[in-house]
Amino acid sequence: MPCPCHRLSTEKAASTTRECLAPAGCSSACDKAAYASRQARTMQGKDQDRIVRALLVAGAAVPPPSLLAQHPDLIVVRVAANVLAQLPGGPDMLYVIDPLGNLVLRYPEDPDIRGIANDLTRLLKASRIG
């Protein structure tokens, strides 16, 4: 099953790796995942433009304005609640999606930033798509 992030409508979407946050409700776990994804993306240096960050929200749920203010590059993607429930590992995870929309990696609620950055470095180096 492709991740809902594959539907991102940005001009770079066809050639970028995506980091998707899929919180059930935007709690402290959501804040930690957003922070971790931002830091891991920043650690990519010149390759950080190859990564798009997205927040998956169910239905009409509204992400906290403070979260969006702290993460201005975070794209909000609205999906049906049942789509979030079908994600492997559940909705409270951080996912890395390849440019074709395939789920590549997932991380728990409180991910290791250095580990994510190392994984992204390897994926970006090996990628022939984006």
C-alpha positions as CSV (number, residue, x, y, z in Angstrom):
1,M,0.0,0.0,0.0
2,P,1.5,3.3,-1.0
3,C,1.7,5.9,1.8
4,P,-0.7,8.9,1.5
5,C,2.4,11.1,1.2
6,H,2.8,10.0,-2.4
7,R,0.0,12.5,-3.3
8,L,2.0,15.5,-2.3
9,S,1.4,18.2,-4.9
10,T,4.6,20.1,-4.9
11,E,6.8,20.7,-7.9
12,K,9.6,18.7,-6.3
13,A,7.3,15.8,-5.3
14,A,8.3,13.5,-8.2
15,S,12.0,13.7,-7.3
16,T,12.2,13.9,-3.5
17,T,12.2,11.7,-0.5
18,R,9.4,12.5,2.0
19,E,9.3,12.4,5.7
20,C,5.8,11.9,6.9
21,L,4.5,12.5,10.4
22,A,1.2,10.7,11.0
23,P,0.1,11.6,14.6
24,A,-3.3,10.4,15.8
25,G,-3.7,13.7,17.5
26,C,-1.0,16.3,17.6
27,S,0.5,15.7,21.0
28,S,3.9,15.9,22.4
29,A,4.8,12.8,20.3
30,C,3.9,14.9,17.2
31,D,6.1,17.7,18.4
32,K,9.0,15.3,19.0
33,A,8.6,13.8,15.5
34,A,8.3,17.2,13.8
35,Y,11.5,18.3,15.6
36,A,13.4,15.1,14.8
37,S,12.4,15.3,11.1
38,R,13.4,18.9,10.9
39,Q,16.8,18.3,12.5
40,A,17.5,15.2,10.4
41,R,16.6,17.1,7.2
42,T,18.8,20.1,8.2
43,M,21.7,17.7,8.8
44,Q,21.6,16.7,5.2
45,G,23.2,20.1,4.2
46,K,23.0,20.7,0.5
47,D,20.8,17.7,0.0
48,Q,18.1,18.9,2.4
49,D,16.1,20.3,-0.6
50,R,15.6,16.7,-1.7
51,I,13.5,16.0,1.3
52,V,9.9,17.2,1.7
53,R,8.3,17.0,5.2
54,A,4.6,16.3,5.5
55,L,2.1,16.1,8.4
56,L,-0.7,13.6,7.8
57,V,-4.0,14.7,9.5
58,A,-7.2,12.8,9.7
59,G,-10.3,14.5,8.1
60,A,-11.0,18.0,9.3
61,A,-8.5,17.9,12.2
62,V,-6.5,21.1,12.5
63,P,-2.8,21.0,13.5
64,P,-1.9,23.4,16.3
65,P,-0.9,26.8,14.9
66,S,2.2,26.7,17.2
67,L,3.4,23.5,15.4
68,L,3.0,25.1,12.0
69,A,4.7,28.3,13.1
70,Q,7.7,26.3,14.4
71,H,7.9,24.2,11.1
72,P,7.0,26.5,8.2
73,D,8.2,24.0,5.6
74,L,5.8,21.3,6.9
75,I,3.1,20.5,4.4
76,V,-0.3,19.4,5.8
77,V,-1.9,16.5,4.0
78,R,-5.5,15.6,4.8
79,V,-6.3,11.9,4.7
80,A,-9.2,9.7,5.8
81,A,-8.9,8.3,9.4
82,N,-9.0,4.7,8.1
83,V,-5.9,5.5,5.9
84,L,-3.9,6.4,9.0
85,A,-5.1,3.3,10.8
86,Q,-3.8,1.1,7.9
87,L,-0.3,2.4,8.1
88,P,2.1,-0.2,9.4
89,G,2.9,0.5,13.0
90,G,-0.1,2.7,13.4
91,P,-0.5,6.5,13.1
92,D,2.0,7.6,15.8
93,M,5.1,7.1,13.7
94,L,7.6,9.0,11.5
95,Y,7.8,7.5,8.0
96,V,10.3,7.9,5.2
97,I,8.7,7.6,1.8
98,D,10.6,7.3,-1.5
99,P,9.8,9.4,-4.6
100,L,7.6,6.6,-5.9
101,G,5.4,6.6,-2.8
102,N,6.8,3.5,-1.2
103,L,7.2,3.2,2.5
104,V,10.9,2.8,3.1
105,L,11.5,3.3,6.8
106,R,9.5,4.1,9.9
107,Y,10.5,5.4,13.3
108,P,8.9,5.2,16.8
109,E,7.3,8.2,18.6
110,D,10.6,9.4,20.0
111,P,13.1,8.8,17.2
112,D,16.9,9.0,17.3
113,I,17.7,12.1,15.3
114,R,21.2,11.0,14.4
115,G,19.9,7.6,13.3
116,I,17.3,9.2,11.0
117,A,19.9,11.6,9.6
118,N,22.3,8.7,8.9
119,D,19.5,6.7,7.2
120,L,18.5,9.7,5.0
121,T,22.2,10.2,4.0
122,R,22.4,6.6,2.8
123,L,19.1,6.8,1.0
124,L,19.8,10.0,-0.7
125,K,23.3,8.7,-1.8
126,A,21.8,5.5,-3.2
127,S,18.8,7.1,-4.8
128,R,18.7,7.3,-8.6
129,I,15.3,8.9,-8.6
130,G,15.5,11.9,-6.4
